[in-house]
Amino acid sequence: MIDTASMVSIKGVSKAYSTSRGDSLLAVQDVSFEVSKGEFLSLIGHSGCGKTTLLKIIAGLVTPSSGEVEVEGHPVNAPLRDVGIVFQHPLLMPWRTVLANVLLPVELLGKNVVEYRARALDLLGTFGLENFKDLYPRELSGGMQQRAALARALVHDPPMLLLDEPFGALDELTREEMAVELLRTTEALGKTVVFVTHSVPEAVLLSDRVLVLSPRPSEVKKQLSIAIPRPRKRTVRDDQVYLRCCESLRESLGMAV
């Protein structure tokens, strides 16, 4: 359920990078938006438009050139600890088992690993990996590795997930399965999610709201609320509201409809 309280507040954020030639490349320009607690917000736009930069700014991994960023009312001026992050590639440690990979954030945060073991095993069960806990990443398929990465992001029970095209490297069937699993899990746990994607159907299926970003430098071109009740199932793709939302997003992105 979405809370009216703000989880993320971005006000007038811009980000410029220095190039190897000594020039300045403006990636994000005067972007402002809020994310409510419990909301699933997607950022969509063409490649290179600044989606990942915005996600990293929220996470505290990139410092904006100007503007203000707050998470739960506190300024973000360092990498956030109480957040789960998943990138396009799972980035699992090859020398650690699946279970040990999932427990890595617990170790890094200085928490008691023994106390979190049961939660890690529950999450592996949620993502269908309970029988693979003692295997190594090289022994898993791409989809299974990404399931492990999602379990790792959730193991310390963060209030917010930041997901940067987590299914982008997967085949179409696995991608759809993962999207449905993410939908079910985030609805059940009530997490706040900021999700970067190139996929219009994925954004509409998962999101409460979608922000369409312009080509670089990134600006918020449009925001679209997805008025489809939860819980949602994959059959929602036959719903007329779903189809109209997809059409609206494609038009905003300049795609043929």
C-alpha positions in Angstrom: 0.0 0.0 0.0 1.3 3.5 -0.9 1.9 5.9 2.0 1.4 9.6 1.5 4.7 10.2 3.2 7.7 10.8 1.0 10.5 8.2 0.8 12.6 10.0 -1.9 12.6 13.7 -2.7 14.6 15.1 -5.6 14.6 18.8 -6.1 16.3 20.6 -9.1 19.0 17.9 -9.5 21.5 18.3 -12.3 24.6 16.2 -13.0 27.5 17.1 -15.3 30.5 14.8 -16.0 33.9 15.8 -17.1 35.1 14.1 -20.3 38.6 13.0 -21.2 38.8 16.0 -23.5 38.2 18.3 -20.6 34.6 19.2 -21.7 31.6 19.0 -19.5 28.8 16.6 -20.4 25.4 17.4 -18.9 23.6 14.1 -18.1 20.7 15.3 -15.9 19.2 18.7 -15.9 17.0 20.3 -13.2 15.1 17.1 -12.4 12.5 17.1 -9.6 10.2 14.3 -8.4 9.1 12.5 -5.3 8.6 8.8 -4.5 6.1 7.9 -1.8 6.6 5.2 0.7 5.5 1.8 -0.7 5.3 3.2 -4.3 6.7 1.4 -7.3 8.1 4.1 -9.6 9.7 3.3 -12.9 12.1 5.5 -14.9 11.9 4.9 -18.6 13.7 6.5 -21.5 16.1 5.9 -24.4 19.6 4.6 -23.8 22.0 7.2 -22.4 19.3 9.6 -21.1 20.4 9.6 -17.5 18.2 6.9 -15.9 21.1 5.1 -14.2 22.7 8.4 -13.1 19.5 9.3 -11.3 19.3 6.0 -9.6 23.0 6.3 -8.5 22.3 9.8 -7.2 19.4 8.4 -5.1 21.7 5.7 -3.8 24.4 8.2 -2.9 26.8 6.6 -5.3 27.0 9.7 -7.5 27.0 13.3 -6.2 24.8 15.7 -8.1 26.3 18.9 -9.5 23.4 20.9 -8.1 20.1 20.3 -6.4 18.9 18.4 -3.3 18.3 14.7 -2.6 16.6 13.4 0.5 15.6 9.9 1.6 13.2 9.7 4.4 13.8 13.3 5.1 17.6 13.1 5.4 20.0 14.6 2.9 21.9 12.0 0.8 25.6 12.9 1.0 27.1 9.4 1.2 26.2 5.9 -0.1 23.0 4.7 1.6 23.4 1.6 3.8 19.7 0.7 4.3 18.9 0.1 0.7 18.8 -2.9 -1.7 20.4 -2.4 -5.1 20.3 -4.7 -8.1 22.1 -4.0 -11.4 21.6 -5.4 -14.9 24.3 -8.0 -14.2 24.0 -9.9 -10.9 27.6 -9.2 -9.7 27.7 -12.3 -7.5 31.1 -13.2 -5.9 32.3 -16.3 -7.9 34.1 -17.8 -4.9 31.1 -17.6 -2.6 28.1 -20.0 -2.6 24.7 -18.8 -3.4 23.8 -18.6 0.3 27.0 -16.8 1.2 26.4 -14.3 -1.6 22.9 -13.6 -0.3 24.3 -13.0 3.2 27.0 -10.7 2.0 25.1 -7.4 2.9 24.6 -8.7 6.4 28.3 -9.2 6.8 29.1 -5.8 5.3 26.7 -4.0 7.6 28.2 -5.7 10.7 25.0 -7.7 11.5 24.8 -11.1 13.0 25.0 -13.6 10.1 23.6 -16.4 12.2 20.4 -14.4 12.9 19.9 -13.6 9.3 20.5 -17.1 7.9 16.9 -18.2 8.3 15.7 -15.1 6.4 18.2 -15.7 3.6 17.0 -19.3 3.3 13.4 -18.1 3.2 14.2 -15.6 0.4 16.0 -18.3 -1.6 12.8 -20.4 -1.2 10.7 -17.5 -2.4 12.8 -17.3 -5.5 13.0 -21.0 -6.1 16.6 -21.4 -5.1 16.3 -23.4 -1.9 18.0 -26.4 -3.5 20.8 -24.4 -4.9 22.1 -22.6 -1.8 25.4 -24.5 -1.7 26.2 -24.1 -5.4 28.4 -21.4 -6.9 27.3 -18.7 -9.4 29.0 -20.4 -12.4 26.7 -23.4 -11.8 23.5 -21.3 -12.1 21.7 -20.0 -15.2 21.5 -16.2 -15.8 18.0 -16.1 -14.4 18.9 -18.0 -11.3 21.8 -15.7 -10.7 19.5 -12.7 -10.9 17.1 -14.3 -8.5 20.0 -14.7 -6.1 20.9 -11.0 -6.6 17.3 -10.0 -5.7 17.4 -12.2 -2.6 20.7 -10.5 -1.6 19.1 -7.1 -2.0 16.3 -8.0 0.3 18.1 -10.0 3.0 18.7 -7.1 5.4 15.1 -6.0 4.9 15.7 -2.5 3.5 12.7 -0.2 3.1 13.7 0.6 -0.5 14.9 -1.2 -3.6 16.8 0.5 -6.4 16.8 -1.7 -9.5 18.8 -0.8 -12.6 17.4 -2.8 -15.6 17.8 -6.0 -13.5 16.3 -8.2 -16.3 18.0 -6.5 -19.2 20.5 -9.3 -19.8 17.9 -12.1 -19.7 16.1 -13.9 -22.5 12.4 -12.9 -23.0 10.8 -15.8 -21.3 13.1 -15.6 -18.2 12.6 -11.8 -18.2 8.8 -12.2 -18.0 9.1 -14.8 -15.2 11.4 -12.5 -13.2 9.1 -9.6 -13.7 6.1 -11.6 -12.3 8.2 -12.8 -9.4 9.3 -9.2 -8.6 5.7 -8.1 -8.8 4.6 -10.7 -6.4 7.5 -10.2 -3.9 7.4 -6.4 -3.8 3.6 -6.4 -3.4 3.9 -8.9 -0.5 6.7 -7.0 1.3 5.4 -3.5 0.6 8.8 -2.1 -0.5 9.4 1.3 -2.1 10.9 0.6 -5.5 12.7 2.8 -8.0 13.0 0.8 -11.2 15.0 1.6 -14.3 13.8 -0.1 -17.5 13.7 0.2 -21.3 10.6 -2.0 -21.5 7.2 -0.3 -21.8 5.2 -3.5 -21.0 7.5 -4.1 -17.9 7.0 -0.6 -16.6 3.2 -0.8 -16.9 2.9 -4.2 -15.4 5.0 -3.4 -12.3 4.6 0.3 -11.6 2.2 2.6 -9.7 3.7 5.5 -11.7 6.1 5.9 -14.6 8.3 8.9 -15.3 9.3 9.3 -19.0 12.7 10.9 -19.3 13.8 13.0 -22.3 17.0 12.3 -24.2 20.2 13.6 -22.6 20.3 15.9 -20.7 17.6 14.1 -18.8 14.4 15.9 -17.9 11.0 14.6 -16.8 9.0 14.6 -20.0 5.9 13.0 -18.7 4.5 11.1 -15.7 1.9 8.5 -16.0 -0.1 6.9 -13.1 -1.0 3.3 -13.7 -4.5 2.9 -12.5 -4.6 -0.9 -12.3 -5.6 -2.4 -9.0 -3.2 -4.6 -7.0 -2.5 -7.4 -6.6 -1.7 -7.8 -10.3 -1.2 -10.9 -12.4 0.3 -11.5 -15.8 -3.2 -11.7 -17.2 -3.4 -7.9 -16.6 -1.8 -7.5 -20.0 -5.2 -8.2 -21.6 -6.7 -5.3 -19.7 -7.7 -2.2 -21.7 -6.3 0.1 -19.1 -2.9 -1.7 -19.4 -3.0 -1.5 -23.2 -3.9 2.3 -23.1 -1.0 2.9 -20.7 1.4 1.1 -23.0 0.2 3.1 -25.9 0.6 6.4 -24.0 4.1 5.6 -23.0 5.1 4.6 -26.5 3.8 7.9 -27.8 5.7 9.8 -25.2 8.9 7.9 -26.2 8.3 8.6 -29.9 7.8 5.0 -30.7 5.5 3.7 -33.4 2.1 2.5 -32.0 
